[in-house]
Amino acid sequence: MVPEMVPDGSVPGLDGHVHPDTQAVSGDAPPAAVDEKLGDIIPPGIMFRDESGLMVDVRSLMDLPTIIAPVYFNCPSVCNILQSSLAKVLPQMALVPDKDYRVLSVSFDETDTPDLAARRKTNYLAAMDHAYPPEAWRFLTADKESIDRLMDAIGYRFTRVDKDFVHPIVVVAVSPEGKIVRYLYGNSFLPFDTAMALTEAAEGKVGLSLKRIVSYCFSYDPQGRRYVLDVMRIAGFVVLFGVAVLFFVLVRGGRKPRK
């Protein structure tokens, strides 16, 4: 059975690993979401460690058009699917890695370590037959303060549930100036979509997202902690659209040609 995808890119019961006895997630607000910050600039001075343990300013790694993939390296499911999708798509693009673009897998779990990041990086590079330049795909970890600063800068909201997380599935395209230009939702991407996002990032051109349009058709269910299709809202939209079309036809049909 294919899991239901929700507008923010998450998969209920899969990416969030929500357990029935969980008490950590409560209230009416979604525990995980993306507050798009298109056009915002990611500030310098947010320090992470790369897979070798070296402390780096994340912004300094964005000197090229960059794809940021928020993940955590102990994730048992969708983070692996997301990064496996990237490992499949990246070699298919005509863009040259570490010349035309860079990818950052950024952990939002403060317990992840550079050693774990290095092992995950080795796995994905092996899946690409070691033909992908290691410097073009960096795997980063940090303490909670730095993680919160970066996730807040890109509008990524997640919630810890024991050792797991409720989190959206999305990657973020950023320009060489650190400007957020596009959000790509879901755990699979087409080479064209990814290349287009990076091309727009190279130009500093802010792209459009379908999230707000899609979200209109969904309502958040706090009981089930997921988005559900709002049939009444869609029906209302269809009725209003039909009335508008009928009004237009009547107005056009009621006009008599002048002699």
C-alpha positions in Angstrom: 0.0 0.0 0.0 1.4 3.4 -1.0 1.5 5.8 2.0 -0.5 9.0 1.7 1.6 12.1 0.9 0.7 15.3 2.7 1.2 18.8 1.3 4.4 19.6 3.2 6.1 16.5 1.8 5.8 14.3 4.8 4.3 10.8 4.9 2.1 10.1 7.9 3.3 7.1 10.0 6.5 6.8 7.9 8.8 9.8 8.0 7.6 10.9 11.5 7.9 7.5 13.1 4.9 8.4 15.3 4.2 5.7 17.9 0.7 5.2 19.3 1.9 5.8 22.9 3.7 9.0 22.1 3.0 12.0 24.4 5.6 14.3 23.0 3.4 15.7 20.2 0.3 17.6 21.3 -1.7 20.6 20.6 -3.5 21.8 17.4 -0.5 22.9 15.5 1.3 20.6 13.1 4.4 19.1 14.8 6.3 19.3 11.6 5.9 21.7 8.6 7.8 24.0 6.2 7.3 27.7 6.5 8.7 28.8 3.1 11.1 31.6 3.3 11.7 32.2 -0.4 14.0 35.2 -1.0 15.4 35.1 2.6 19.2 35.0 3.1 20.7 32.3 5.2 23.0 34.2 7.6 26.7 33.4 8.0 28.2 32.2 11.3 26.1 29.0 11.6 28.8 26.4 12.5 28.6 22.7 11.7 31.1 19.8 11.6 31.7 18.1 8.3 32.2 14.3 7.9 35.9 14.6 8.8 35.0 16.5 12.1 36.2 19.9 10.8 34.2 22.9 12.0 32.8 24.8 9.0 30.5 27.8 8.5 27.6 26.3 6.6 27.2 29.5 4.6 30.8 29.2 3.4 29.9 25.9 1.7 27.2 27.8 -0.3 29.6 29.5 -2.7 27.9 27.5 -5.5 24.2 26.8 -6.1 23.4 24.4 -3.3 20.8 21.8 -2.5 20.2 21.5 1.3 18.7 18.2 2.4 17.5 18.3 6.1 17.8 14.7 7.4 19.0 12.7 10.3 21.5 10.0 9.8 19.9 7.4 12.1 16.6 7.7 10.2 15.4 4.2 9.4 13.3 5.0 6.4 12.5 8.2 4.4 15.7 10.1 5.0 17.5 7.1 3.4 14.9 7.1 0.5 15.4 10.9 0.0 19.2 10.6 -0.1 19.0 7.5 -2.3 16.9 9.5 -4.7 19.5 12.2 -4.8 22.2 9.6 -5.4 20.2 8.4 -8.4 19.3 11.8 -9.8 22.6 13.7 -9.4 24.6 11.7 -11.9 21.9 12.1 -14.5 22.1 15.9 -14.6 24.3 17.7 -17.1 25.5 20.1 -14.4 29.0 19.4 -13.1 29.2 18.6 -9.4 31.5 20.9 -7.3 31.7 23.3 -10.2 28.0 24.1 -11.0 26.5 23.0 -7.7 27.0 21.4 -4.3 24.8 19.2 -2.0 24.6 19.4 1.8 23.0 16.6 3.8 22.4 18.4 7.1 21.4 16.5 10.2 18.8 18.0 12.5 19.7 15.4 15.2 22.2 16.8 17.7 23.2 13.3 18.7 24.5 12.4 15.1 28.3 12.5 14.9 30.8 13.2 12.2 31.8 9.5 12.2 28.2 8.5 11.5 28.0 11.2 8.8 31.2 9.8 7.2 29.7 6.3 7.1 26.5 7.5 5.5 28.5 9.5 2.9 30.6 6.4 2.1 27.4 4.4 1.5 25.8 6.9 -0.9 29.0 7.4 -2.8 29.3 3.7 -3.2 25.8 3.6 -4.5 27.0 6.1 -7.2 29.9 3.7 -8.0 32.4 6.2 -6.4 32.1 8.2 -9.7 30.8 11.3 -7.8 33.3 13.8 -6.4 33.2 13.5 -2.5 33.7 17.2 -2.1 30.5 17.9 -4.0 28.3 16.2 -1.4 28.9 17.1 2.2 27.4 15.5 5.3 27.1 17.8 8.3 26.3 17.6 12.0 26.1 20.1 14.8 24.9 20.9 18.3 21.2 21.8 18.9 21.8 25.6 18.9 23.4 25.6 15.5 20.8 23.1 14.1 17.9 25.3 15.4 19.5 28.4 13.8 19.8 26.7 10.4 16.4 25.0 10.4 14.8 28.3 11.5 16.6 30.1 8.6 15.1 27.7 6.0 11.7 27.4 7.8 12.0 23.7 8.6 10.0 22.6 11.6 10.4 19.2 13.2 9.6 17.5 16.5 11.6 14.9 18.4 9.7 11.8 19.5 11.9 9.7 21.7 14.8 8.7 19.5 13.0 9.5 16.3 11.5 12.6 14.7 8.3 13.9 13.0 9.6 15.9 10.1 8.8 17.1 6.5 10.5 15.6 3.4 11.9 18.5 1.4 15.1 19.8 -0.1 15.9 23.5 -0.4 17.7 25.2 -3.3 20.0 28.1 -2.3 21.9 30.6 -4.4 25.6 31.3 -4.0 24.6 34.3 -2.0 22.7 32.1 0.5 19.3 33.2 -0.9 16.5 30.6 -0.7 15.1 30.2 -4.2 13.1 26.9 -4.3 11.6 24.1 -2.2 11.3 20.6 -3.7 8.9 18.4 -1.8 8.7 14.6 -1.5 11.3 11.9 -1.5 11.9 11.5 -5.2 12.9 14.0 -7.8 13.3 14.2 -11.6 16.7 15.3 -12.9 15.0 18.1 -14.8 13.3 19.5 -11.7 16.6 19.4 -9.7 18.6 20.9 -12.5 16.0 23.7 -12.9 16.1 24.5 -9.2 19.9 24.7 -9.3 19.8 26.8 -12.5 17.4 29.3 -10.8 19.7 29.3 -7.8 22.7 30.2 -10.0 20.7 33.2 -11.2 19.4 34.1 -7.8 15.9 33.7 -9.2 13.2 32.9 -6.7 11.0 30.0 -8.0 7.3 29.3 -7.3 6.0 26.5 -5.0 2.8 24.6 -5.4 2.7 24.1 -1.6 0.2 26.9 -0.9 -2.1 25.9 -3.7 -2.1 22.2 -2.6 -2.4 23.1 1.0 -5.7 25.0 0.3 -7.2 21.6 -0.5 -6.1 20.0 2.8 -7.0 20.6 6.4 -4.8 19.6 9.4 -6.2 16.8 11.6 -4.6 17.2 15.0 -6.0 13.9 16.2 -4.3 12.0 13.4 -1.4 14.5 13.2 -1.7 14.7 9.4 -3.3 16.6 6.6 -6.5 15.3 5.1 -8.3 16.1 1.9 -10.9 18.8 2.6 -13.8 17.8 0.3 -16.1 20.6 1.3 -13.5 23.2 0.6 -12.8 21.8 -2.8 -16.5 21.5 -3.5 -17.0 25.1 -2.5 -14.2 26.2 -4.8 -15.7 24.2 -7.7 -19.2 25.7 -7.1 -17.8 29.2 -7.0 -15.8 28.6 -10.2 -18.9 27.2 -11.9 -20.9 30.3 -10.9 -18.2 32.6 -12.3 -18.2 30.7 -15.6 -22.0 30.8 -15.8 -22.0 34.5 -15.1 -19.4 35.1 -17.8 -21.4 33.1 -20.3 -24.7 34.9 -19.5 -23.0 38.3 -19.7 -21.4 37.4 -23.0 -24.5 35.8 -24.4 -26.7 38.8 -23.3 -24.9 41.3 -25.4 -26.5 42.0 -28.7 -24.3 43.0 -31.6 -24.7 46.6 -32.7 -26.1 47.3 -36.2 
